[in-house]
Amino acid sequence: MIISFVINDFFFYWIHRAFHHPRLYARFHKQHHKFNATIGIAAEYAGTVEELFANSFSTLIGPILLGQHPYSFWMYLGIRVWETVESHSGYDFPWSIWSLFDWQGKIMN
């Protein structure tokens, strides 16, 4: 699962960064930034193209390449959703496991 998280972080960072390019932002990524307040559910508010490439692809590529066991996959998926929602919650919980890693759970504007 740890390797899946590393793979996810790599792909999500670069794909999400690409969606902030002026040619892609208005067409595909602007919907995600419509929320004025930072709330957890905004993490999943994305258009179809962004959902497929930035969210689904980056989340699934690690488990697929590694042949992850179904139980491990469901555990990984649950932790991924937790991390994503928490990082969009607007709070920096000092007791959160994501506070241990400087690169995890940071919101990219």
Gaussian input, Z-matrix of N, CA and C with variables (Angstrom, degrees):
# hf/3-21g

backbone

0 1
 N
 C     1     B1
 C     2     B2     1     A1
 N     3     B3     2     A2     1     D1
 C     4     B4     3     A3     2     D2
 C     5     B5     4     A4     3     D3
 N     6     B6     5     A5     4     D4
 C     7     B7     6     A6     5     D5
 C     8     B8     7     A7     6     D6
 N     9     B9     8     A8     7     D7
 C    10    B10     9     A9     8     D8
 C    11    B11    10    A10     9     D9
 N    12    B12    11    A11    10    D10
 C    13    B13    12    A12    11    D11
 C    14    B14    13    A13    12    D12
 N    15    B15    14    A14    13    D13
 C    16    B16    15    A15    14    D14
 C    17    B17    16    A16    15    D15
 N    18    B18    17    A17    16    D16
 C    19    B19    18    A18    17    D17
 C    20    B20    19    A19    18    D18
 N    21    B21    20    A20    19    D19
 C    22    B22    21    A21    20    D20
 C    23    B23    22    A22    21    D21
 N    24    B24    23    A23    22    D22
 C    25    B25    24    A24    23    D23
 C    26    B26    25    A25    24    D24
 N    27    B27    26    A26    25    D25
 C    28    B28    27    A27    26    D26
 C    29    B29    28    A28    27    D27
 N    30    B30    29    A29    28    D28
 C    31    B31    30    A30    29    D29
 C    32    B32    31    A31    30    D30
 N    33    B33    32    A32    31    D31
 C    34    B34    33    A33    32    D32
 C    35    B35    34    A34    33    D33
 N    36    B36    35    A35    34    D34
 C    37    B37    36    A36    35    D35
 C    38    B38    37    A37    36    D36
 N    39    B39    38    A38    37    D37
 C    40    B40    39    A39    38    D38
 C    41    B41    40    A40    39    D39
 N    42    B42    41    A41    40    D40
 C    43    B43    42    A42    41    D41
 C    44    B44    43    A43    42    D42
 N    45    B45    44    A44    43    D43
 C    46    B46    45    A45    44    D44
 C    47    B47    46    A46    45    D45
 N    48    B48    47    A47    46    D46
 C    49    B49    48    A48    47    D47
 C    50    B50    49    A49    48    D48
 N    51    B51    50    A50    49    D49
 C    52    B52    51    A51    50    D50
 C    53    B53    52    A52    51    D51
 N    54    B54    53    A53    52    D52
 C    55    B55    54    A54    53    D53
 C    56    B56    55    A55    54    D54
 N    57    B57    56    A56    55    D55
 C    58    B58    57    A57    56    D56
 C    59    B59    58    A58    57    D57
 N    60    B60    59    A59    58    D58
 C    61    B61    60    A60    59    D59
 C    62    B62    61    A61    60    D60
 N    63    B63    62    A62    61    D61
 C    64    B64    63    A63    62    D62
 C    65    B65    64    A64    63    D63
 N    66    B66    65    A65    64    D64
 C    67    B67    66    A66    65    D65
 C    68    B68    67    A67    66    D66
 N    69    B69    68    A68    67    D67
 C    70    B70    69    A69    68    D68
 C    71    B71    70    A70    69    D69
 N    72    B72    71    A71    70    D70
 C    73    B73    72    A72    71    D71
 C    74    B74    73    A73    72    D72
 N    75    B75    74    A74    73    D73
 C    76    B76    75    A75    74    D74
 C    77    B77    76    A76    75    D75
 N    78    B78    77    A77    76    D76
 C    79    B79    78    A78    77    D77
 C    80    B80    79    A79    78    D78
 N    81    B81    80    A80    79    D79
 C    82    B82    81    A81    80    D80
 C    83    B83    82    A82    81    D81
 N    84    B84    83    A83    82    D82
 C    85    B85    84    A84    83    D83
 C    86    B86    85    A85    84    D84
 N    87    B87    86    A86    85    D85
 C    88    B88    87    A87    86    D86
 C    89    B89    88    A88    87    D87
 N    90    B90    89    A89    88    D88
 C    91    B91    90    A90    89    D89
 C    92    B92    91    A91    90    D90
 N    93    B93    92    A92    91    D91
 C    94    B94    93    A93    92    D92
 C    95    B95    94    A94    93    D93
 N    96    B96    95    A95    94    D94
 C    97    B97    96    A96    95    D95
 C    98    B98    97    A97    96    D96
 N    99    B99    98    A98    97    D97
 C   100   B100    99    A99    98    D98
 C   101   B101   100   A100    99    D99
 N   102   B102   101   A101   100   D100
 C   103   B103   102   A102   101   D101
 C   104   B104   103   A103   102   D102
 N   105   B105   104   A104   103   D103
 C   106   B106   105   A105   104   D104
 C   107   B107   106   A106   105   D105
 N   108   B108   107   A107   106   D106
 C   109   B109   108   A108   107   D107
 C   110   B110   109   A109   108   D108
 N   111   B111   110   A110   109   D109
 C   112   B112   111   A111   110   D110
 C   113   B113   112   A112   111   D111
 N   114   B114   113   A113   112   D112
 C   115   B115   114   A114   113   D113
 C   116   B116   115   A115   114   D114
 N   117   B117   116   A116   115   D115
 C   118   B118   117   A117   116   D116
 C   119   B119   118   A118   117   D117
 N   120   B120   119   A119   118   D118
 C   121   B121   120   A120   119   D119
 C   122   B122   121   A121   120   D120
 N   123   B123   122   A122   121   D121
 C   124   B124   123   A123   122   D122
 C   125   B125   124   A124   123   D123
 N   126   B126   125   A125   124   D124
 C   127   B127   126   A126   125   D125
 C   128   B128   127   A127   126   D126
 N   129   B129   128   A128   127   D127
 C   130   B130   129   A129   128   D128
 C   131   B131   130   A130   129   D129
 N   132   B132   131   A131   130   D130
 C   133   B133   132   A132   131   D131
 C   134   B134   133   A133   132   D132
 N   135   B135   134   A134   133   D133
 C   136   B136   135   A135   134   D134
 C   137   B137   136   A136   135   D135
 N   138   B138   137   A137   136   D136
 C   139   B139   138   A138   137   D137
 C   140   B140   139   A139   138   D138
 N   141   B141   140   A140   139   D139
 C   142   B142   141   A141   140   D140
 C   143   B143   142   A142   141   D141
 N   144   B144   143   A143   142   D142
 C   145   B145   144   A144   143   D143
 C   146   B146   145   A145   144   D144
 N   147   B147   146   A146   145   D145
 C   148   B148   147   A147   146   D146
 C   149   B149   148   A148   147   D147
 N   150   B150   149   A149   148   D148
 C   151   B151   150   A150   149   D149
 C   152   B152   151   A151   150   D150
 N   153   B153   152   A152   151   D151
 C   154   B154   153   A153   152   D152
 C   155   B155   154   A154   153   D153
 N   156   B156   155   A155   154   D154
 C   157   B157   156   A156   155   D155
 C   158   B158   157   A157   156   D156
 N   159   B159   158   A158   157   D157
 C   160   B160   159   A159   158   D158
 C   161   B161   160   A160   159   D159
 N   162   B162   161   A161   160   D160
 C   163   B163   162   A162   161   D161
 C   164   B164   163   A163   162   D162
 N   165   B165   164   A164   163   D163
 C   166   B166   165   A165   164   D164
 C   167   B167   166   A166   165   D165
 N   168   B168   167   A167   166   D166
 C   169   B169   168   A168   167   D167
 C   170   B170   169   A169   168   D168
 N   171   B171   170   A170   169   D169
 C   172   B172   171   A171   170   D170
 C   173   B173   172   A172   171   D171
 N   174   B174   173   A173   172   D172
 C   175   B175   174   A174   173   D173
 C   176   B176   175   A175   174   D174
 N   177   B177   176   A176   175   D175
 C   178   B178   177   A177   176   D176
 C   179   B179   178   A178   177   D177
 N   180   B180   179   A179   178   D178
 C   181   B181   180   A180   179   D179
 C   182   B182   181   A181   180   D180
 N   183   B183   182   A182   181   D181
 C   184   B184   183   A183   182   D182
 C   185   B185   184   A184   183   D183
 N   186   B186   185   A185   184   D184
 C   187   B187   186   A186   185   D185
 C   188   B188   187   A187   186   D186
 N   189   B189   188   A188   187   D187
 C   190   B190   189   A189   188   D188
 C   191   B191   190   A190   189   D189
 N   192   B192   191   A191   190   D190
 C   193   B193   192   A192   191   D191
 C   194   B194   193   A193   192   D192
 N   195   B195   194   A194   193   D193
 C   196   B196   195   A195   194   D194
 C   197   B197   196   A196   195   D195
 N   198   B198   197   A197   196   D196
 C   199   B199   198   A198   197   D197
 C   200   B200   199   A199   198   D198
 N   201   B201   200   A200   199   D199
 C   202   B202   201   A201   200   D200
 C   203   B203   202   A202   201   D201
 N   204   B204   203   A203   202   D202
 C   205   B205   204   A204   203   D203
 C   206   B206   205   A205   204   D204
 N   207   B207   206   A206   205   D205
 C   208   B208   207   A207   206   D206
 C   209   B209   208   A208   207   D207
 N   210   B210   209   A209   208   D208
 C   211   B211   210   A210   209   D209
 C   212   B212   211   A211   210   D210
 N   213   B213   212   A212   211   D211
 C   214   B214   213   A213   212   D212
 C   215   B215   214   A214   213   D213
 N   216   B216   215   A215   214   D214
 C   217   B217   216   A216   215   D215
 C   218   B218   217   A217   216   D216
 N   219   B219   218   A218   217   D217
 C   220   B220   219   A219   218   D218
 C   221   B221   220   A220   219   D219
 N   222   B222   221   A221   220   D220
 C   223   B223   222   A222   221   D221
 C   224   B224   223   A223   222   D222
 N   225   B225   224   A224   223   D223
 C   226   B226   225   A225   224   D224
 C   227   B227   226   A226   225   D225
 N   228   B228   227   A227   226   D226
 C   229   B229   228   A228   227   D227
 C   230   B230   229   A229   228   D228
 N   231   B231   230   A230   229   D229
 C   232   B232   231   A231   230   D230
 C   233   B233   232   A232   231   D231
 N   234   B234   233   A233   232   D232
 C   235   B235   234   A234   233   D233
 C   236   B236   235   A235   234   D234
 N   237   B237   236   A236   235   D235
 C   238   B238   237   A237   236   D236
 C   239   B239   238   A238   237   D237
 N   240   B240   239   A239   238   D238
 C   241   B241   240   A240   239   D239
 C   242   B242   241   A241   240   D240
 N   243   B243   242   A242   241   D241
 C   244   B244   243   A243   242   D242
 C   245   B245   244   A244   243   D243
 N   246   B246   245   A245   244   D244
 C   247   B247   246   A246   245   D245
 C   248   B248   247   A247   246   D246
 N   249   B249   248   A248   247   D247
 C   250   B250   249   A249   248   D248
 C   251   B251   250   A250   249   D249
 N   252   B252   251   A251   250   D250
 C   253   B253   252   A252   251   D251
 C   254   B254   253   A253   252   D252
 N   255   B255   254   A254   253   D253
 C   256   B256   255   A255   254   D254
 C   257   B257   256   A256   255   D255
 N   258   B258   257   A257   256   D256
 C   259   B259   258   A258   257   D257
 C   260   B260   259   A259   258   D258
 N   261   B261   260   A260   259   D259
 C   262   B262   261   A261   260   D260
 C   263   B263   262   A262   261   D261
 N   264   B264   263   A263   262   D262
 C   265   B265   264   A264   263   D263
 C   266   B266   265   A265   264   D264
 N   267   B267   266   A266   265   D265
 C   268   B268   267   A267   266   D266
 C   269   B269   268   A268   267   D267
 N   270   B270   269   A269   268   D268
 C   271   B271   270   A270   269   D269
 C   272   B272   271   A271   270   D270
 N   273   B273   272   A272   271   D271
 C   274   B274   273   A273   272   D272
 C   275   B275   274   A274   273   D273
 N   276   B276   275   A275   274   D274
 C   277   B277   276   A276   275   D275
 C   278   B278   277   A277   276   D276
 N   279   B279   278   A278   277   D277
 C   280   B280   279   A279   278   D278
 C   281   B281   280   A280   279   D279
 N   282   B282   281   A281   280   D280
 C   283   B283   282   A282   281   D281
 C   284   B284   283   A283   282   D282
 N   285   B285   284   A284   283   D283
 C   286   B286   285   A285   284   D284
 C   287   B287   286   A286   285   D285
 N   288   B288   287   A287   286   D286
 C   289   B289   288   A288   287   D287
 C   290   B290   289   A289   288   D288
 N   291   B291   290   A290   289   D289
 C   292   B292   291   A291   290   D290
 C   293   B293   292   A292   291   D291
 N   294   B294   293   A293   292   D292
 C   295   B295   294   A294   293   D293
 C   296   B296   295   A295   294   D294
 N   297   B297   296   A296   295   D295
 C   298   B298   297   A297   296   D296
 C   299   B299   298   A298   297   D297
 N   300   B300   299   A299   298   D298
 C   301   B301   300   A300   299   D299
 C   302   B302   301   A301   300   D300
 N   303   B303   302   A302   301   D301
 C   304   B304   303   A303   302   D302
 C   305   B305   304   A304   303   D303
 N   306   B306   305   A305   304   D304
 C   307   B307   306   A306   305   D305
 C   308   B308   307   A307   306   D306
 N   309   B309   308   A308   307   D307
 C   310   B310   309   A309   308   D308
 C   311   B311   310   A310   309   D309
 N   312   B312   311   A311   310   D310
 C   313   B313   312   A312   311   D311
 C   314   B314   313   A313   312   D312
 N   315   B315   314   A314   313   D313
 C   316   B316   315   A315   314   D314
 C   317   B317   316   A316   315   D315
 N   318   B318   317   A317   316   D316
 C   319   B319   318   A318   317   D317
 C   320   B320   319   A319   318   D318
 N   321   B321   320   A320   319   D319
 C   322   B322   321   A321   320   D320
 C   323   B323   322   A322   321   D321
 N   324   B324   323   A323   322   D322
 C   325   B325   324   A324   323   D323
 C   326   B326   325   A325   324   D324

   B1=1.4473
   B2=1.5302
   B3=1.3076
   B4=1.4639
   B5=1.5237
   B6=1.3177
   B7=1.4659
   B8=1.5283
   B9=1.3212
   B10=1.4721
   B11=1.5236
   B12=1.3370
   B13=1.4665
   B14=1.5271
   B15=1.3151
   B16=1.4698
   B17=1.5267
   B18=1.3218
   B19=1.4725
   B20=1.5266
   B21=1.3324
   B22=1.4597
   B23=1.5245
   B24=1.3237
   B25=1.4657
   B26=1.5222
   B27=1.3127
   B28=1.4694
   B29=1.5298
   B30=1.3400
   B31=1.4607
   B32=1.5247
   B33=1.3492
   B34=1.4543
   B35=1.5283
   B36=1.3270
   B37=1.4640
   B38=1.5332
   B39=1.3227
   B40=1.4619
   B41=1.5205
   B42=1.3229
   B43=1.4649
   B44=1.5255
   B45=1.3315
   B46=1.4620
   B47=1.5254
   B48=1.3027
   B49=1.4721
   B50=1.5316
   B51=1.3159
   B52=1.4664
   B53=1.5292
   B54=1.3352
   B55=1.4659
   B56=1.5265
   B57=1.3060
   B58=1.4612
   B59=1.5295
   B60=1.3201
   B61=1.4635
   B62=1.5261
   B63=1.3417
   B64=1.4652
   B65=1.5338
   B66=1.3077
   B67=1.4754
   B68=1.5319
   B69=1.3123
   B70=1.4626
   B71=1.5240
   B72=1.3248
   B73=1.4613
   B74=1.5293
   B75=1.3239
   B76=1.4696
   B77=1.5237
   B78=1.3010
   B79=1.4612
   B80=1.5278
   B81=1.3364
   B82=1.4516
   B83=1.5344
   B84=1.3121
   B85=1.4708
   B86=1.5208
   B87=1.2997
   B88=1.4595
   B89=1.5328
   B90=1.3136
   B91=1.4635
   B92=1.5305
   B93=1.3153
   B94=1.4622
   B95=1.5299
   B96=1.3168
   B97=1.4596
   B98=1.5313
   B99=1.3349
   B100=1.4662
   B101=1.5195
   B102=1.3171
   B103=1.4651
   B104=1.5271
   B105=1.3334
   B106=1.4628
   B107=1.5255
   B108=1.3085
   B109=1.4618
   B110=1.5314
   B111=1.3075
   B112=1.4505
   B113=1.5249
   B114=1.3337
   B115=1.4589
   B116=1.5197
   B117=1.3238
   B118=1.4576
   B119=1.5109
   B120=1.3298
   B121=1.4623
   B122=1.5301
   B123=1.3337
   B124=1.4643
   B125=1.5240
   B126=1.3189
   B127=1.4681
   B128=1.5195
   B129=1.3085
   B130=1.4633
   B131=1.5303
   B132=1.3160
   B133=1.4567
   B134=1.5256
   B135=1.3229
   B136=1.4618
   B137=1.5208
   B138=1.3240
   B139=1.4552
   B140=1.5233
   B141=1.3043
   B142=1.4634
   B143=1.5238
   B144=1.3204
   B145=1.4665
   B146=1.5206
   B147=1.3269
   B148=1.4672
   B149=1.5201
   B150=1.3145
   B151=1.4601
   B152=1.5282
   B153=1.3205
   B154=1.4662
   B155=1.5216
   B156=1.3300
   B157=1.4635
   B158=1.5238
   B159=1.3305
   B160=1.4728
   B161=1.5236
   B162=1.3101
   B163=1.4624
   B164=1.5287
   B165=1.3261
   B166=1.4645
   B167=1.5295
   B168=1.3196
   B169=1.4631
   B170=1.5245
   B171=1.3457
   B172=1.4638
   B173=1.5281
   B174=1.3162
   B175=1.4634
   B176=1.5218
   B177=1.3177
   B178=1.4687
   B179=1.5271
   B180=1.3214
   B181=1.4646
   B182=1.5277
   B183=1.3158
   B184=1.4649
   B185=1.5150
   B186=1.3410
   B187=1.4571
   B188=1.5362
   B189=1.3222
   B190=1.4661
   B191=1.5228
   B192=1.3326
   B193=1.4648
   B194=1.5252
   B195=1.3267
   B196=1.4589
   B197=1.5229
   B198=1.3275
   B199=1.4553
   B200=1.5264
   B201=1.3084
   B202=1.4606
   B203=1.5308
   B204=1.3162
   B205=1.4597
   B206=1.5326
   B207=1.3420
   B208=1.4736
   B209=1.5295
   B210=1.3257
   B211=1.4681
   B212=1.5347
   B213=1.3102
   B214=1.4633
   B215=1.5200
   B216=1.3207
   B217=1.4587
   B218=1.5239
   B219=1.3361
   B220=1.4568
   B221=1.5197
   B222=1.3229
   B223=1.4609
   B224=1.5329
   B225=1.3229
   B226=1.4694
   B227=1.5246
   B228=1.3207
   B229=1.4614
   B230=1.5289
   B231=1.3163
   B232=1.4610
   B233=1.5209
   B234=1.3258
   B235=1.4638
   B236=1.5243
   B237=1.3359
   B238=1.4716
   B239=1.5170
   B240=1.3343
   B241=1.4656
   B242=1.5276
   B243=1.3248
   B244=1.4739
   B245=1.5275
   B246=1.3311
   B247=1.4670
   B248=1.5291
   B249=1.3271
   B250=1.4629
   B251=1.5249
   B252=1.3188
   B253=1.4679
   B254=1.5260
   B255=1.3450
   B256=1.4678
   B257=1.5284
   B258=1.3228
   B259=1.4639
   B260=1.5253
   B261=1.3282
   B262=1.4627
   B263=1.5282
   B264=1.3198
   B265=1.4647
   B266=1.5294
   B267=1.3247
   B268=1.4567
   B269=1.5154
   B270=1.3267
   B271=1.4635
   B272=1.5157
   B273=1.3175
   B274=1.4609
   B275=1.5264
   B276=1.3294
   B277=1.4498
   B278=1.5242
   B279=1.3328
   B280=1.4626
   B281=1.5267
   B282=1.3380
   B283=1.4630
   B284=1.5297
   B285=1.3262
   B286=1.4613
   B287=1.5271
   B288=1.3074
   B289=1.4702
   B290=1.5235
   B291=1.3286
   B292=1.4677
   B293=1.5224
   B294=1.3255
   B295=1.4689
   B296=1.5247
   B297=1.3246
   B298=1.4647
   B299=1.5205
   B300=1.3266
   B301=1.4597
   B302=1.5182
   B303=1.3134
   B304=1.4570
   B305=1.5341
   B306=1.3180
   B307=1.4681
   B308=1.5253
   B309=1.3067
   B310=1.4615
   B311=1.5207
   B312=1.3151
   B313=1.4342
   B314=1.5133
   B315=1.2993
   B316=1.4557
   B317=1.5226
   B318=1.3044
   B319=1.4553
   B320=1.5179
   B321=1.3337
   B322=1.4709
   B323=1.5089
   B324=1.2959
   B325=1.4644
   B326=1.4947
   A1=111.32
   A2=117.00
   A3=120.13
   A4=110.65
   A5=116.99
   A6=120.52
   A7=109.93
   A8=117.44
   A9=120.91
   A10=110.70
   A11=117.41
   A12=120.71
   A13=110.91
   A14=117.45
   A15=121.05
   A16=110.16
   A17=116.62
   A18=121.58
   A19=109.87
   A20=117.03
   A21=121.01
   A22=110.77
   A23=117.16
   A24=120.09
   A25=112.08
   A26=116.35
   A27=120.30
   A28=110.79
   A29=116.14
   A30=119.35
   A31=112.14
   A32=117.27
   A33=118.70
   A34=111.24
   A35=116.82
   A36=119.93
   A37=110.50
   A38=116.79
   A39=119.71
   A40=112.80
   A41=117.99
   A42=120.14
   A43=109.88
   A44=116.76
   A45=120.17
   A46=111.02
   A47=115.84
   A48=120.19
   A49=110.53
   A50=117.72
   A51=121.92
   A52=110.91
   A53=117.12
   A54=120.47
   A55=112.48
   A56=118.51
   A57=121.41
   A58=111.96
   A59=117.96
   A60=121.49
   A61=107.81
   A62=117.76
   A63=120.58
   A64=114.80
   A65=117.73
   A66=119.26
   A67=112.57
   A68=117.49
   A69=120.94
   A70=113.31
   A71=116.73
   A72=121.01
   A73=112.62
   A74=117.75
   A75=121.25
   A76=111.86
   A77=116.23
   A78=119.90
   A79=113.47
   A80=117.31
   A81=119.56
   A82=115.81
   A83=118.81
   A84=120.30
   A85=114.34
   A86=118.88
   A87=122.27
   A88=111.90
   A89=117.25
   A90=122.03
   A91=111.01
   A92=116.68
   A93=121.45
   A94=111.64
   A95=118.47
   A96=122.39
   A97=113.33
   A98=118.01
   A99=121.01
   A100=113.19
   A101=117.32
   A102=120.00
   A103=109.28
   A104=116.83
   A105=121.20
   A106=111.24
   A107=116.23
   A108=121.41
   A109=108.41
   A110=115.90
   A111=120.45
   A112=108.56
   A113=115.84
   A114=120.98
   A115=108.65
   A116=116.09
   A117=121.63
   A118=114.92
   A119=118.01
   A120=120.62
   A121=111.99
   A122=117.80
   A123=121.33
   A124=111.49
   A125=116.33
   A126=120.48
   A127=111.29
   A128=116.22
   A129=120.66
   A130=112.92
   A131=118.00
   A132=121.51
   A133=108.83
   A134=115.73
   A135=121.37
   A136=109.68
   A137=115.38
   A138=120.36
   A139=110.65
   A140=116.36
   A141=122.23
   A142=112.49
   A143=117.76
   A144=120.95
   A145=110.57
   A146=116.58
   A147=119.79
   A148=110.87
   A149=117.33
   A150=120.93
   A151=111.16
   A152=116.76
   A153=120.32
   A154=113.03
   A155=116.85
   A156=119.73
   A157=113.84
   A158=117.09
   A159=119.33
   A160=112.07
   A161=116.70
   A162=119.34
   A163=112.94
   A164=117.55
   A165=120.20
   A166=112.71
   A167=117.50
   A168=120.11
   A169=111.10
   A170=116.56
   A171=118.86
   A172=111.82
   A173=117.92
   A174=120.87
   A175=112.15
   A176=117.24
   A177=120.81
   A178=115.12
   A179=118.43
   A180=120.19
   A181=112.33
   A182=118.48
   A183=121.34
   A184=112.89
   A185=118.33
   A186=119.93
   A187=113.52
   A188=117.24
   A189=119.74
   A190=110.31
   A191=117.38
   A192=120.57
   A193=112.31
   A194=116.28
   A195=120.61
   A196=113.29
   A197=117.19
   A198=120.27
   A199=111.54
   A200=115.83
   A201=121.63
   A202=111.49
   A203=116.55
   A204=123.19
   A205=108.85
   A206=118.48
   A207=120.56
   A208=114.13
   A209=119.12
   A210=120.45
   A211=110.92
   A212=116.31
   A213=120.36
   A214=110.12
   A215=116.50
   A216=120.48
   A217=111.09
   A218=118.35
   A219=120.99
   A220=111.50
   A221=116.45
   A222=119.99
   A223=110.00
   A224=116.14
   A225=122.40
   A226=110.05
   A227=117.33
   A228=121.25
   A229=111.25
   A230=117.03
   A231=120.23
   A232=111.97
   A233=116.56
   A234=121.06
   A235=110.65
   A236=117.38
   A237=121.31
   A238=110.58
   A239=117.73
   A240=120.85
   A241=109.69
   A242=116.73
   A243=121.48
   A244=110.13
   A245=116.62
   A246=120.89
   A247=111.44
   A248=116.12
   A249=120.82
   A250=111.67
   A251=116.48
   A252=120.13
   A253=110.48
   A254=116.83
   A255=119.40
   A256=111.48
   A257=117.36
   A258=119.30
   A259=112.24
   A260=117.15
   A261=121.30
   A262=112.22
   A263=117.94
   A264=120.96
   A265=112.66
   A266=116.77
   A267=120.05
   A268=112.83
   A269=116.70
   A270=121.26
   A271=110.13
   A272=115.05
   A273=121.41
   A274=106.44
   A275=115.60
   A276=120.65
   A277=109.88
   A278=118.94
   A279=120.67
   A280=112.96
   A281=118.09
   A282=121.41
   A283=112.59
   A284=116.77
   A285=120.38
   A286=111.38
   A287=115.45
   A288=120.11
   A289=110.85
   A290=117.54
   A291=121.13
   A292=111.63
   A293=117.74
   A294=121.07
   A295=111.84
   A296=116.81
   A297=120.82
   A298=112.47
   A299=116.07
   A300=121.52
   A301=108.96
   A302=116.95
   A303=121.24
   A304=112.80
   A305=117.45
   A306=120.34
   A307=112.24
   A308=119.54
   A309=122.89
   A310=111.26
   A311=115.71
   A312=121.82
   A313=115.73
   A314=118.39
   A315=121.34
   A316=109.04
   A317=115.95
   A318=120.95
   A319=109.37
   A320=115.67
   A321=120.71
   A322=108.33
   A323=118.20
   A324=121.37
   A325=111.24
   D1=-35.84
   D2=-179.82
   D3=-61.04
   D4=-43.21
   D5=178.68
   D6=-64.51
   D7=-37.20
   D8=176.89
   D9=-61.65
   D10=-39.27
   D11=178.02
   D12=-66.17
   D13=-40.10
   D14=178.67
   D15=-63.99
   D16=-45.11
   D17=178.25
   D18=-61.86
   D19=-44.23
   D20=178.78
   D21=-60.23
   D22=-48.32
   D23=-179.41
   D24=-58.75
   D25=-42.27
   D26=-179.79
   D27=-61.44
   D28=-54.93
   D29=-176.46
   D30=-68.13
   D31=-41.62
   D32=-179.00
   D33=-62.59
   D34=-43.12
   D35=-179.59
   D36=-56.63
   D37=-52.20
   D38=-174.51
   D39=-70.63
   D40=-37.22
   D41=178.72
   D42=-70.43
   D43=-43.48
   D44=178.53
   D45=-63.02
   D46=-39.90
   D47=176.83
   D48=-62.20
   D49=-41.05
   D50=178.00
   D51=-61.96
   D52=-37.80
   D53=178.85
   D54=-67.72
   D55=-13.46
   D56=175.00
   D57=-88.25
   D58=-2.85
   D59=175.07
   D60=-65.84
   D61=139.14
   D62=-176.80
   D63=-51.99
   D64=-33.74
   D65=-179.20
   D66=-73.86
   D67=-22.35
   D68=-178.20
   D69=-105.36
   D70=-27.28
   D71=-172.42
   D72=-57.57
   D73=-57.63
   D74=-174.93
   D75=-63.42
   D76=-35.63
   D77=-175.42
   D78=-80.17
   D79=-36.17
   D80=-171.91
   D81=-120.90
   D82=-30.27
   D83=-168.89
   D84=-110.02
   D85=-16.91
   D86=-174.68
   D87=-58.92
   D88=-35.10
   D89=-179.76
   D90=-54.90
   D91=-40.54
   D92=-178.75
   D93=-63.10
   D94=-27.60
   D95=-177.38
   D96=-97.81
   D97=14.17
   D98=179.44
   D99=-72.03
   D100=-22.29
   D101=178.69
   D102=-70.64
   D103=129.01
   D104=177.74
   D105=-80.25
   D106=-31.50
   D107=178.89
   D108=-106.72
   D109=148.04
   D110=179.02
   D111=-81.93
   D112=113.06
   D113=178.00
   D114=-133.32
   D115=151.76
   D116=-174.30
   D117=-57.03
   D118=-42.08
   D119=-175.66
   D120=-66.49
   D121=-19.82
   D122=178.08
   D123=-63.21
   D124=-20.98
   D125=179.23
   D126=-58.04
   D127=-35.77
   D128=-176.55
   D129=-96.32
   D130=4.06
   D131=-178.92
   D132=-87.17
   D133=94.42
   D134=-177.19
   D135=-145.67
   D136=155.90
   D137=175.63
   D138=-75.29
   D139=174.01
   D140=-175.54
   D141=-61.77
   D142=-47.22
   D143=-177.87
   D144=-64.11
   D145=-45.20
   D146=178.34
   D147=-64.45
   D148=-41.38
   D149=179.24
   D150=-60.84
   D151=-43.02
   D152=-179.71
   D153=-67.64
   D154=-47.69
   D155=-173.81
   D156=-85.82
   D157=-54.32
   D158=-174.89
   D159=-75.87
   D160=-44.48
   D161=-173.77
   D162=-88.40
   D163=-60.09
   D164=-174.32
   D165=-69.53
   D166=-49.71
   D167=-178.08
   D168=-58.50
   D169=-50.25
   D170=-176.30
   D171=-66.50
   D172=-29.87
   D173=178.11
   D174=-76.22
   D175=-37.50
   D176=-172.76
   D177=-91.01
   D178=-22.25
   D179=-172.86
   D180=-62.27
   D181=-40.12
   D182=179.21
   D183=-61.82
   D184=-56.84
   D185=178.89
   D186=-58.40
   D187=-34.87
   D188=179.46
   D189=-69.22
   D190=-48.83
   D191=-179.32
   D192=-63.70
   D193=-34.56
   D194=-176.87
   D195=-88.59
   D196=-7.18
   D197=-178.61
   D198=63.08
   D199=43.80
   D200=-174.64
   D201=-62.54
   D202=138.91
   D203=178.18
   D204=-61.55
   D205=143.67
   D206=-178.21
   D207=-54.63
   D208=-39.96
   D209=178.71
   D210=-64.97
   D211=-42.22
   D212=177.78
   D213=-65.66
   D214=-37.89
   D215=178.82
   D216=-61.71
   D217=-45.98
   D218=-179.11
   D219=-66.18
   D220=-35.96
   D221=175.95
   D222=-65.40
   D223=-45.77
   D224=177.62
   D225=-58.59
   D226=-46.02
   D227=-178.42
   D228=-62.92
   D229=-41.83
   D230=177.48
   D231=-62.09
   D232=-42.86
   D233=178.70
   D234=-66.55
   D235=-37.55
   D236=178.57
   D237=-62.51
   D238=-44.62
   D239=179.48
   D240=-64.03
   D241=-43.60
   D242=177.54
   D243=-56.77
   D244=-49.22
   D245=-179.31
   D246=-60.71
   D247=-44.28
   D248=-177.23
   D249=-65.62
   D250=-47.09
   D251=-179.56
   D252=-65.29
   D253=-42.59
   D254=179.35
   D255=-63.69
   D256=-39.70
   D257=-178.51
   D258=-68.54
   D259=-21.40
   D260=177.34
   D261=-98.41
   D262=3.84
   D263=-175.06
   D264=-74.91
   D265=-21.16
   D266=-177.87
   D267=91.29
   D268=1.06
   D269=179.82
   D270=-115.72
   D271=147.85
   D272=174.41
   D273=-114.29
   D274=88.03
   D275=-176.60
   D276=-72.58
   D277=120.00
   D278=-177.93
   D279=-66.26
   D280=-23.61
   D281=-179.47
   D282=-89.82
   D283=-3.34
   D284=-178.47
   D285=-69.14
   D286=142.28
   D287=176.75
   D288=-61.63
   D289=-27.33
   D290=-177.96
   D291=-73.10
   D292=-15.67
   D293=176.04
   D294=-71.88
   D295=-16.93
   D296=179.64
   D297=-72.99
   D298=-24.05
   D299=-176.26
   D300=-113.69
   D301=119.44
   D302=-176.30
   D303=-62.04
   D304=-31.71
   D305=-175.57
   D306=-89.07
   D307=-15.16
   D308=-176.01
   D309=-85.31
   D310=141.34
   D311=170.90
   D312=70.58
   D313=17.41
   D314=178.28
   D315=-89.90
   D316=138.71
   D317=179.65
   D318=-84.63
   D319=128.87
   D320=176.01
   D321=-96.41
   D322=125.43
   D323=177.38
   D324=-94.24

